[in-house]
């Protein structure tokens, strides 16, 4: 009898030990499960708010044996801290704005961001400053532009169509209005001539070289100038992602130095209205220069005089656009210069700057 009781006691003791061990294992499993759930939740929070320093802090705390969390209150506190910290970080960063290449119409600028005289415009992505100076018995107009993203420097065609003939044309202020330009300048007037290079939205629409300089604008918003006959052999199309390209010229300033004008195209040696687009050394920073001529207040300038005055503004590179009566400088769809001997002239293309702030 006593042996049976002893045997039963041993059996019960083993069962109690087995039960305790099972409870410990279950408790350990529950603890591990809790920490796993905590880890997954915290990883999700850290990933969602792209806050790697918060993520690292949380993960280090999880590994630390001294850290103790309760499943509800501590997780909520850590999550709240992560959200608050991430929101502050996100707000402190400059947002990235892009104007899609295939979009014909850019975002509409806020009219309140123009001053009353339409000489200045500023928002989070673009700043424009206009002024003029009296030189060589002529008015010189300047439009300085800074943008945040290369996609804000754009080219637009009348009616958004490439036309070999002169039938498809519009006033530059109308094209500017169509595409919501903050400011604009006339382009190369490609369909007034048979030849030249014309690239729009990476597409080579005209390839008829005749010895003119070509302005190429790449996807980083940088200017490159080559002679049209060397366009395909120079390797520039392979080296850079060229978005737009126009033929007129000549190049006026190269690496900050005034060039000597030798080409005889476009009446370089007589006093005429002139237009140029330039880029400063700090890249997304541009200058448009227009010298009036052929009117009662301005006689115009030679190409060499124009190159000299443009170089005096310390630009890195400058390219001569169509001048004469074609020369138009626009801010907020308002013409800033007097146009030659008559009214604004219908044309085929403009170069413009857009805001990237979506309304």
Secondary structure by P-SEA (a helix, b strand, c coil): caaaaaaaaaaaaaaaaaaaaaaaaaaaaaaaaaaaaaaaaaaaaaaaaccaaaaaaaaaaaacccccccccaaaaaaaaaaaaaaaaaaaabbbbbbcccccccccccccccccccccccccccbbbbbbccccccbbbbbbbbbbccccccccccccccccccccccccaaaaaaaacccbbbbccccccccbbbbbcccccccccccbbbbbbbcccbbbbbbcccccccccccccccccbbbccccccccccccccccccccccccbbbbbbcccccccccbbbbbbbccccccccccaaaaaaaaaaacccbbbbccccccbbbbccccccccccccccccccccccccccccc
